[in-house]
Amino acid sequence: MPTKTGCSQAINKGTVKKIAMGFLIPFLIIFGVSGVSASEAEWVTCSGEAFIQNITPEEAQELAIKKARLDAIEEVCGISLQAETIVRDMAIDSDFIHAFSYGHILSEEPICWGVDIFQESPKHVPLLMYKVTMKVEVLKEEGEPDPFYRVDVRLNNTVFQSGDDMIIHVKPTKASYITVLNFASDNRVYVLFPNQIRRKSYVEAGRQIQLPSRADCQQGVYRFQVTTLPGHRRNREFVKVIATRDPINLFEGLSLAGHFGVMEAPRLAVTEIARWLSSIPVRDRAEATVTYEVVSREVQ
């Protein structure tokens, strides 16, 4: 049975800070909704736990935080989600990210961390389990999504070697303006489409587009080249596609990295994206997310 060790303030102040600036980016896309009254949001206390089994301690801590957020969203918004779907093959589950669009986490305060030791029987190896308790402020998004408004996204690969080119295929069920975001492992968020070269983002209903297009690839107009971070053997990133009924203007005003808009500060980036998403009625947008890995060519 578990053996309690209580709260660890060292983990709370050190590890949580490290996680908040890095891995939390995909999930903090729900942060920073502007123009909402405090009375419209609700503070809840939630918890999450994860075993250190076939994953690193850092990944277990990250998973515990994700489960705590899931608990808070479910309590306030009534969204039925299974915590087991948060991570699938150590990748971010797109359905989980999409479901978070209907509940915005405005802020959160980690209360404490605990470490449990669990041993099923004397014959089994003891397992460590991280548990986090948090206070989370959640705003429930009004309205219901249009069940017939969807956008599909797929990549030319799910595991790339460093230096490979990524091709993105996007297909909306209704006429849409398409925005493609890349949450990269360097803690930047890139607006891949529209971009400096291709500014028109309108796509007809049921039409599949390729980014970059075949012509752009053949002519070398622009490319999506993926690489590992210096000194890393592999990195995990994801692409988020947002389809909207009306034109949007996320790209304008951003700094540029080559042909693409880039948001340098991760906390500011996710705040701005969340603010932008919250301004679009849920029935007037569709979202899809796909994850991929980039592996160093030295890794066989």
MOCOR-V5274 format. One record per residue. SS is DSSP state (H for helix, E for strand, - for the rest). OMEGA is omega in whole degrees, -180 to 180 (NA if undefined). NEAR is the number of other C-alpha atoms within 10 Angstrom. Layout:
ss=SS omega=OMEGA near=NEAR
ss=SS omega=OMEGA near=NEAR
This chain:
ss=- omega=-177 near=10
ss=- omega=174 near=14
ss=E omega=-175 near=11
ss=- omega=175 near=11
ss=- omega=176 near=11
ss=- omega=-177 near=12
ss=E omega=179 near=16
ss=- omega=-180 near=14
ss=H omega=179 near=14
ss=H omega=177 near=11
ss=H omega=-178 near=15
ss=H omega=-174 near=17
ss=H omega=-175 near=13
ss=H omega=-174 near=10
ss=H omega=-178 near=15
ss=H omega=179 near=20
ss=H omega=179 near=11
ss=H omega=-179 near=12
ss=H omega=-175 near=16
ss=H omega=-178 near=15
ss=- omega=-176 near=13
ss=- omega=-169 near=15
ss=H omega=-175 near=17
ss=H omega=-176 near=19
ss=H omega=-178 near=22
ss=H omega=-176 near=18
ss=- omega=178 near=18
ss=H omega=176 near=23
ss=H omega=180 near=24
ss=H omega=-175 near=27
ss=- omega=162 near=27
ss=- omega=178 near=23
ss=- omega=-177 near=21
ss=- omega=173 near=14
ss=- omega=178 near=9
ss=- omega=179 near=11
ss=- omega=179 near=8
ss=H omega=-179 near=12
ss=H omega=180 near=7
ss=H omega=-178 near=9
ss=- omega=-177 near=17
ss=E omega=175 near=16
ss=E omega=177 near=17
ss=E omega=173 near=16
ss=E omega=-175 near=18
ss=E omega=179 near=21
ss=E omega=177 near=23
ss=E omega=-178 near=23
ss=E omega=180 near=23
ss=E omega=177 near=23
ss=E omega=171 near=22
ss=- omega=-178 near=17
ss=- omega=-177 near=12
ss=- omega=174 near=9
ss=- omega=-180 near=11
ss=- omega=175 near=11
ss=H omega=180 near=16
ss=H omega=179 near=16
ss=H omega=177 near=18
ss=H omega=177 near=21
ss=H omega=178 near=25
ss=H omega=-180 near=22
ss=H omega=178 near=24
ss=H omega=178 near=24
ss=H omega=180 near=27
ss=H omega=179 near=21
ss=H omega=177 near=23
ss=H omega=177 near=24
ss=H omega=178 near=25
ss=H omega=180 near=23
ss=H omega=-179 near=23
ss=H omega=180 near=26
ss=H omega=-180 near=27
ss=H omega=-178 near=17
ss=H omega=-176 near=16
ss=H omega=-171 near=17
ss=H omega=180 near=17
ss=- omega=178 near=12
ss=- omega=-179 near=16
ss=- omega=-179 near=12
ss=- omega=176 near=16
ss=- omega=-178 near=12
ss=H omega=-178 near=16
ss=H omega=-178 near=10
ss=H omega=-180 near=13
ss=- omega=-179 near=20
ss=E omega=178 near=14
ss=E omega=-176 near=10
ss=- omega=178 near=8
ss=- omega=176 near=12
ss=E omega=180 near=15
ss=E omega=-180 near=21
ss=- omega=-173 near=17
ss=H omega=179 near=20
ss=H omega=179 near=15
ss=H omega=179 near=19
ss=H omega=-179 near=21
ss=H omega=-179 near=15
ss=H omega=-180 near=15
ss=H omega=-179 near=22
ss=H omega=-177 near=20
ss=H omega=173 near=21
ss=E omega=-177 near=22
ss=E omega=173 near=24
ss=E omega=-177 near=27
ss=E omega=179 near=22
ss=E omega=179 near=16
ss=E omega=-179 near=16
ss=E omega=175 near=12
ss=E omega=-180 near=19
ss=E omega=179 near=16
ss=E omega=174 near=19
ss=E omega=173 near=26
ss=E omega=177 near=18
ss=E omega=177 near=20
ss=E omega=173 near=19
ss=E omega=-176 near=15
ss=E omega=177 near=17
ss=- omega=-176 near=15
ss=- omega=177 near=11
ss=- omega=179 near=9
ss=- omega=-179 near=7
ss=- omega=-176 near=7
ss=- omega=179 near=9
ss=- omega=177 near=10
ss=- omega=179 near=14
ss=E omega=174 near=14
ss=E omega=179 near=19
ss=E omega=175 near=20
ss=E omega=176 near=22
ss=E omega=179 near=25
ss=E omega=173 near=28
ss=E omega=-173 near=20
ss=E omega=167 near=21
ss=E omega=-174 near=18
ss=E omega=176 near=23
ss=E omega=-173 near=22
ss=E omega=174 near=27
ss=E omega=178 near=26
ss=E omega=-180 near=17
ss=- omega=-178 near=16
ss=- omega=177 near=12
ss=- omega=180 near=10
ss=- omega=178 near=11
ss=- omega=175 near=15
ss=- omega=-176 near=12
ss=- omega=-179 near=8
ss=- omega=179 near=10
ss=- omega=-178 near=20
ss=- omega=173 near=18
ss=E omega=180 near=24
ss=E omega=179 near=19
ss=E omega=174 near=21
ss=E omega=180 near=17
ss=E omega=177 near=17
ss=- omega=177 near=11
ss=- omega=174 near=15
ss=- omega=175 near=12
ss=E omega=-179 near=16
ss=E omega=167 near=22
ss=E omega=-178 near=18
ss=- omega=-178 near=20
ss=- omega=179 near=15
ss=- omega=174 near=16
ss=E omega=177 near=17
ss=- omega=176 near=17
ss=- omega=-177 near=18
ss=E omega=176 near=19
ss=E omega=-176 near=15
ss=E omega=180 near=22
ss=E omega=177 near=23
ss=E omega=178 near=26
ss=- omega=178 near=18
ss=- omega=179 near=19
ss=- omega=-170 near=18
ss=E omega=166 near=25
ss=E omega=-170 near=20
ss=E omega=171 near=26
ss=E omega=-180 near=23
ss=E omega=180 near=23
ss=E omega=177 near=20
ss=E omega=176 near=20
ss=E omega=-170 near=22
ss=- omega=-177 near=20
ss=- omega=176 near=19
ss=- omega=179 near=14
ss=- omega=173 near=19
ss=- omega=172 near=19
ss=E omega=-178 near=23
ss=E omega=171 near=23
ss=E omega=-177 near=24
ss=E omega=-179 near=23
ss=E omega=-2 near=23
ss=- omega=-179 near=24
ss=- omega=-177 near=21
ss=- omega=-179 near=16
ss=- omega=-178 near=12
ss=- omega=-175 near=15
ss=- omega=-179 near=10
ss=- omega=-174 near=13
ss=- omega=-178 near=16
ss=E omega=179 near=17
ss=E omega=180 near=19
ss=- omega=-179 near=14
ss=- omega=176 near=14
ss=- omega=-180 near=16
ss=- omega=176 near=12
ss=E omega=176 near=15
ss=E omega=176 near=16
ss=E omega=179 near=16
ss=E omega=-14 near=21
ss=- omega=179 near=22
ss=- omega=179 near=16
ss=H omega=180 near=12
ss=H omega=179 near=10
ss=H omega=178 near=15
ss=H omega=-178 near=15
ss=H omega=-177 near=10
ss=H omega=180 near=9
ss=- omega=-177 near=10
ss=- omega=173 near=13
ss=- omega=-177 near=19
ss=- omega=172 near=17
ss=- omega=-179 near=16
ss=E omega=-178 near=12
ss=- omega=-180 near=19
ss=- omega=173 near=22
ss=- omega=174 near=22
ss=- omega=179 near=16
ss=- omega=179 near=8
ss=- omega=-179 near=7
ss=- omega=177 near=11
ss=- omega=177 near=14
ss=E omega=176 near=19
ss=E omega=179 near=20
ss=E omega=-178 near=18
ss=E omega=175 near=20
ss=E omega=178 near=19
ss=E omega=178 near=25
ss=E omega=179 near=20
ss=E omega=179 near=24
ss=E omega=177 near=23
ss=E omega=180 near=30
ss=E omega=-180 near=25
ss=- omega=-178 near=18
ss=- omega=179 near=13
ss=- omega=-180 near=14
ss=- omega=-171 near=15
ss=- omega=-179 near=9
ss=- omega=-173 near=14
ss=- omega=-174 near=21
ss=- omega=177 near=11
ss=- omega=180 near=9
ss=- omega=170 near=14
ss=E omega=-174 near=12
ss=E omega=169 near=16
ss=E omega=-172 near=12
ss=- omega=-179 near=10
ss=- omega=-169 near=17
ss=E omega=174 near=19
ss=E omega=-178 near=23
ss=E omega=173 near=21
ss=E omega=-170 near=22
ss=- omega=-175 near=17
ss=- omega=-174 near=13
ss=H omega=-179 near=21
ss=H omega=178 near=20
ss=H omega=-178 near=13
ss=H omega=-177 near=23
ss=H omega=176 near=24
ss=H omega=-179 near=20
ss=H omega=179 near=20
ss=H omega=179 near=20
ss=H omega=178 near=22
ss=H omega=180 near=19
ss=H omega=179 near=16
ss=H omega=-176 near=18
ss=H omega=179 near=21
ss=- omega=-179 near=11
ss=- omega=178 near=14
ss=- omega=-174 near=15
ss=H omega=178 near=18
ss=H omega=-175 near=16
ss=H omega=178 near=15
ss=E omega=175 near=21
ss=E omega=-175 near=26
ss=E omega=174 near=24
ss=E omega=-177 near=20
ss=E omega=176 near=23
ss=E omega=-179 near=21
ss=E omega=177 near=20
ss=E omega=177 near=18
ss=E omega=173 near=20
ss=E omega=-174 near=23
ss=E omega=177 near=23
ss=- omega=-180 near=20
ss=- omega=176 near=14
ss=- omega=-180 near=8
ss=- omega=-180 near=8
ss=- omega=NA near=5
